[in-house]
């Protein structure tokens, strides 16, 4: 079994036929056909069933697809790691939540003359759910996410920000002076102009309180909602951490409180590079 055979197999799976796979890889059709046949002969099974000139994965082919995908992905990572060794720079990939990234990144990495020797730092913004999957798959060294109890099964977790969900309003709004507000009360305060930073945290409770019909739109772009709120008598459900960073905005806690703990997750059993360990140590020094 050769890597080129796996690439031929993957190309046929993606395109659905040998002709298109050959065109995509700039090789001849017989080259693809022979590569697939050699794999089938090696394992003494059929990877594809052939019906009316179309190829369909067999049960064995589906298993082969899963494992070959993982193999090629690991080969790509190995190639990238070797390239980093050659350049003497370590690439460290992390992610921050979309909801707070615009505020968090400058606080963590905005220090003058901050540097991580021999390290290239790449920062992406993703939802916590997507980021967790990418940490598990090895696409990220670690991620900053909303911490959940079920994460303890797969990740080492490090608390970073003790936050909660709040109702964000302008300073002059009547709610701004309140010490707390219930979801039921929000329905009467904002019958038609209500915004939500996208999260599944309160989905069922909001539906029970009849708030779904009052939500104008949901987004992860908190600055977009903040700009809208400055021009309209509206509300944003977001995090206290975000509210504290928005000028002219007050975050009113919910009653009962809805915690929104933010922290770092690292895949259990993962061995971080020297560069990733250095960046992680820096992040954990900035616990809020």
C-alpha angles and dihedrals in degrees: 000000000000132000090242089059090054090050091051090049092049092049092053090049091052097045101032097228143052096244095058091042090054091049092049092052096037094237133117123272093243089055090057093043094050091047092054092044091052090053092049091048092048093055095030094231141096118259094185136033114216118220124168093337091309126114123223126183116249121218088264090047091056090054090047090050092054095050097039089053090054092046095051090045091053091047090053091050090048090052091050092049092051090050089052090051090051092050091042089230124115117216112220116191121194136157137216129201117273090227096061106014094102089062102030101053095058091047093050101037107017098092115125113258092006110160140162109213116239090357132119110202119207117189122191131179119230139150114268093251094053093042092053091054091049092051089052091049091049096245090121127039089214139336139212108230145150103283119234129184093240090061091074090077094064107019144049104234130207119190113230111163126023099212139151141200113272138178107246117210137158116276091249095052116111090238092059091081094051121105091214143349135207125228089243090057091052090062091062095041095049110028094158111007110061127136133190134198102230111265136133091217096099101021099116094038092050091050091050089051091052094243097130093083091053096054110105094189144332127227142156090226101097094178090058090055092044091056091050091049092054089059100039138044093250143126137234125204104213142126126299088234090060093044091053089058098048116092115232093010128117123201112215113199119236122244112255094029119249108208117217105188114189123201149137125282126200122182112256111252093017117137110216121215119244089258094050091047090051093051092045091051089051092051094049090052087066100060110154 
